[in-house]
Amino acid sequence: MASSVAGSIEHLAYFGTLGGMREGDADWPAINAGLQVLLLVDAWMSGTDVSRTSDYGIRAVRSAIEAVPAPLAARQILSRIVDAGETSGLADVRQVGRHLMGYGRSLDYDGRYALAADVYRALIRHVPPSMDADIAIDAQMRLGYCLRIQDDWTAAETAYGCAHEIAIARGDAPKAMHARIGQASVAFGRGNLPVAESMLDAVIVEAAPAGCSDVRSMALHDRALVAHWRGQYDQAARLAYGALALTRSLTARDRILADLANAFAQLGVLDVARDSYMVLASTAQEQYVRWLAMINLLEISALQTNEAVFESYRADLMGERLPSFLMAQYHYYTAFGYHAFGKNGVALLSLEQAGELAERHRYNQLLFQVEELAAAVKRGAAAERRAARPVPAELQDVTDAVSEMRQLAGV
């Protein structure tokens, strides 16, 4: 099963990315060095490429790493991979694997999902479950995430399924539950909300007595997303707050805070939502979350009819290499804003772009929203105005916690 996920063409993402670049491009040294290190690891593991594993070959790889600008984290991480391979003679493949995992995480934090997936596939090839089950499971989980972000639902489901099988065989209940959350996220991404809800509810119940706070937090968070898409915004806020109280992960905290802000925006508590997004746009660990926060700030500036702020966020996002789902959302909320400011012609152009992406990638819920807004614009309907509302009494403790986080962030 794992081999089917890994695929037969190795490092295609790296070769494809470099093939579309020039050596003088800013990103070229880091991506080239990453490819050289991956090829070196392949040669070490296979024991067949003598030229690449010779002293000369290793020096060439180190030269490629030295060409990476010093401030970039990739330079240090790639050096550690080579160091670990040389000092252990690859007797300890786990050490190389751990550094490869760190490299993959640095790529997906930076929004380089195709390259990160390439690294995780290399880990899956070289570190089988019999050697290190933890690395094997984690690599499959991160691969599933990167594939899901790229809308490769079938391959993502396979990766999560592999992680689940390894965890079950090892008797690792927390990781098995984590893999089931991944499978639920695929069902959610495909628009099957009842299946996702059922799977997540089961994990929430199962994780409570097991003392798996992080896993339960993840399930509560994803369950909040389902509630949000069902229009149950107060329940989404409460579920997300429950997840926030349990998590120990900074990246998870960012994502939960983003979805708390989404719920507050829908409830009309716009100031709390805006402040939360501003914290995330400045401090979130992952590039994906920072992008998402900026898109949401785009929406709020339209709701509050602040055209100058809207145009500022739109200009910042326009130059970003957004994943397709975020790009579709960007076009949708650009149209939403233009409609709010009475610019219906350009609103329809943005809706065409959003609709094309939503149809191509089967974002069914978003496609419905695009069609609904397009119909409203064409018939000359008034733009949505969402008046600020007071905090619901049952969510006051949640907003107090968000306020404290904003103060600590100093934004």
N, C-alpha and C positions, 0 to 999 in steps of 0.2 A: 504493500500500500504506500509506504513512504517513498519508494522509488518512483511511483507514478506522479507524486507531487514534485519531486526534484526535477523531473524532466530530463531529456537526453541532450539538450544543448546547454553547455555550461557557460556562464558569464555573458549570455547574449545581451542582457541589459547594459552591461558595461561597454561591450563592443559597440552596441547601438548608440549609446549616449556619446561615446567618444567620436564615433563616426560622424555625428552631427555637429562636432565642435572643431575649433582650431586650437593649436597649441598655445596661442596667446590669450585664449579665453580665461577668465578668472578662475573658473572651476576646474579647468583641465588638469592642473598638477595633482589635485587631491583625488580626482576620479582615476587618473592614470596610475597613481601610486597604489590606490586600492586594488585595481585590477592586477598590477604586478605582484602584490602581496598574495592575492587569492591564487594566482597561477603558481606562485612559489609553494604555497601550502598544498595545492593539488599535487605538485611534483614531489614534495616531501612524502605525502601520504601514499602516492602510487609507487614511488621509488624507481620511476622509469626515466624521468627527464634529468639526466646527469648534468647537462649544460646549465640548467636553471638552478640546480642545487649545489653547483660548484662554488668555490670562493668567489670567482669572477661573477657568477650569476647573482649571488647574494649581494655583492658590492653594487651591482647594477640596480637591484631592488632598493637598497639603502639610498642610492643616489636619487632615485625617483621620489623616495620619501622626503629627502632633504630639500627637494624642490617645492614641497608644500609649504606655504607660508607658516611661519612659526606660531602665530596665534591660533591656528585652527586645531581643534581637538584631534582631528583625524591623524595629524602628524605623529602625535605621541602614541595614540592607540595602535597605529600600524607598526610603529617601531617596536612596541611591546610584543606584537605578534611574532615579528622576526626574532626578537631577543628570546622569546619563549621557545621557539623552534630550534634555535641554535644551541641554547644552553642545555636543553633536555634531550637533544638529538631525536626529538619527537617520541621519546620513550613515554613521556607524559603528554598524551594527546589532549587530555582534559585541560591542561593549562593553556594550550593554543586555542582550544575551543572556547574557553571563558573569555579570552581577549577578542576572539572573533564575534562572540555574542555582544560584547561591548561595542564593537565597531558597527554591527548591524543596528543596535539600538541608537547609536549616534546618527546613523543615516535616517532611520524612520522618525527620530525627533526633529530632523531637519526637513522632513517632508519628501525625502528621496526614497519613496516606497518601492519602486522597481529595483533599485540598487540594493536596498535593504533585503528584499526578498531573495535576491541573488546570493547574498551572504548567508542567509538562513538556509537556503538550499545547500550551500557548501557545507554548512555545519551538519545538516541531515545526512549528507553523503559520508562525511568523515568521522562523525561521532555517533555510532549506532547506540541504541538503548542498552545493549549488553555492556557497553563501555562506560556510559554515563547517562542514566535514564533522565536525570534532571535536565541536562543540556538538551537531550533529544526532545523531551516534552516542551521545554521552553522555546526551542527553535521552531517546532511545529506551531506552537501558539502564536509566536510573533509572525511567522510566515502567513498563518491564517489571517491575522490582523491586516498585514500589508496587502494581501490579495483582496480582502474585503474592501479596503479603501479604494482599490483599483477596480472594484465591481466584478471581480472574477469569482463569482459566488460558488461555482461548482468546485474549483480548486481550493477555495477557502474552506468549504465544508469538508473536503477530503483531509486537509491539514488538521483541522480541529478533530476530525474523527481519528486520525493517527495519534494525536496527543491523548485522546480519551482511551484508546486501546492500550497505549504504553502505560498510562497511569493505572488503569484497571489491573493490568498484568503485574504491576509492581505493588499493588495494594495501596496506592496513594490516593486516598479519598479527596483531599482538598484539590489536588491537581485535576482529578477526574471531574469534579464539580466545575472547576474553572473551564475545562474543555467544553462542558455542556452549556455554559454561559456563552462561549464562542459559537456553538452550534445555534443557540437561540438568537444570537446577533445576526447570523446569516438568514434565519427565518424572518427576522424583523426587517432586514435589508431588502428581502424579496417581497415585503409587504404582507407577510402572513402573520398578522398581529395575534390572532388567537393561539397559534402554535407557540410563538415566542413567549406570550404571557403565561401559558401553561407550564412551559419548561422552566421559566424563571421562578414562578411561584413554588415549584417543586424544590428547586435549589435553595430558595430562601428558607423553606421549612427544614430541609435536610441539614443546612449549614448551622442552624441555631444551636442545637444541642451538641454539635461536634466542636463548638468553640472556634469555628473558622471565620473570624471576624472580617478578614480581608475579602474572602470569597463571598460572604454574605453581603458585604458592602457593594461588591461588583454586581451581584444579582439584584440588589435593591436599586442600584443606579440604573441598570438597564430596564428594570421594571418601571422606573419613573419615566423613562423615555417612551415606553408603550403607553403609559397613562397620558403623557403629553400628546401623543399622536391621536389618542382617542378624545382629546379635548377636556380631559379631567385634570385641569391645571393645579387646583388646590391639592389633589392627591399626589400629583407629580412632585410638587414642592415638598410635601411631607415625606414622601419616599426618598427623594434626593437628600433631604436633610438627615434622614436616618442613615443613608449611605455615608454622608460626610462625617457623621459622628463615629463611624466604625473604621474608616480608612486610615492607613498609616503611610500611604504613598502620596508623594507630592504631585505626581502626574495625575493620579486618580482624583486628588483634591481639586485640581484645576478643572477637570472634565465635569465633576459633580457641580462645582460652583457655576460653570457655564450653563448647565441644565437647570439649576436653581434660578439663574437669571432669566432663562427662557420662560420658565413658568411664571415668574413675576411680571415679565413683559406682557404675557398673555392675560394675566389678571389685571393689568392696567397700573401696576405699581412700578411705573417707569423709572423713577429716580433710583430706586434700589437696583433695578435691572441694569441701568446705564452704569452705575458706579461699579457693579460687579464685572461688567464687560471691560471697563477701563482697567481694572486691576489685572484681568486676564490678558488683555492685549499687551500689557507692559511686562508681566511677570511670569506668564505660563511657561512651563518647561518645554512643551512640545509646540512645534511650528503650527501643526494642524489646529490646536486649540487657539493660538493667537489669531490665525486666519478667521476661525469661526467667530471669535469675539468681535473682530473688526466688521464682519458681515452683519452681525447683530447690532453693532453700533450704527451701521448704515441704516438698518430698519428703524431704530429708535429715533435717529435724527430726522427721518422722514415723518414718523408719527408725531414728533414734536415740531414739525415744519421748520426745521433749522437747516435751510438750504446750504449755507456756507460750510457747516460741519459735515453735512451729507456729501458735498463735493470733495471735501478733504479726504474723507474715508474712501470714497469711490476712486479717487486718483491714486491713493496708496495701494489699493487692492488691484487696480488695473494692471500693474506691472508684475504681479506675483504669478508664480507657476502653480495655480490652484489645482487640486485633484478635481475630477470631473463633477462630483456631487457638489463640492463647494463652488465650482465655477457656475454650475446651473443655479445655485442659490444666489450667487453674486448677481447674475443677470436678472433673476426674479426680483430681488430687492432693489436693484437699480431701477427696474421698471416701476416697482411699487413707489419709489421716491419720486420719479419723474411724474407719475400720475398725481401724486400729492401736490407737486409744484405746478400742475397744469400743463406739463409738456407731454401731451399724449402721443404725439408722433414718435418721439424717441422712446417712449415707454413701450409702444408696440414693437419697435425694432428689438429692444432688449428682451421682450417676451418671446419673440421668435427664436432668439438664441437660447433662452432658457428652455423653451419647449422642445427644440431640436435635441439638446443634451438629455432632457428628461425622457424623451421618447426612445432615443438611441440606447440609453442605459436602463430603461424600464423603471424609472423613478415614478411609480404610478401615482403616489400621493402628491408629489410635487407637480406632476403633469396636470393633475386635476386642479391644483391651485393656479397654475399658469393659465389654463383654459378659462377658469372662473374670472381671473383678473382681466384677461384679454376681452372677455365678453362685457365686463363692466366698463372698461375703457371705451370700447366701440359704441356702446349705447349712451355714453356721456354721463355715466353715474358718478356721483360725488366720491372723492377719495375717502378712504377710511380715516376717521379721526378717533383716537382713543384717549379720552380724557383721563388725566391722572386720578387714581383712586387711592383711598387710604388703605393701609395694611390690614388685611383681615385679622381679627382678634386671635383666631386659632393659629395664625402663622407669625405672630409677633416675636416669639422666641427665635424663629428662623431668621427674620430680618435683623434682629439684634446681633445674631452671630455673624451675619454677612457684614454688618456695619463695623463690627470689631475687626474682621479680616481686612476691610478696606483701610481702616486706621493703621493697622500694623504694616500694611504694604506701603503706606505713605503716598498714595496716588490721589 
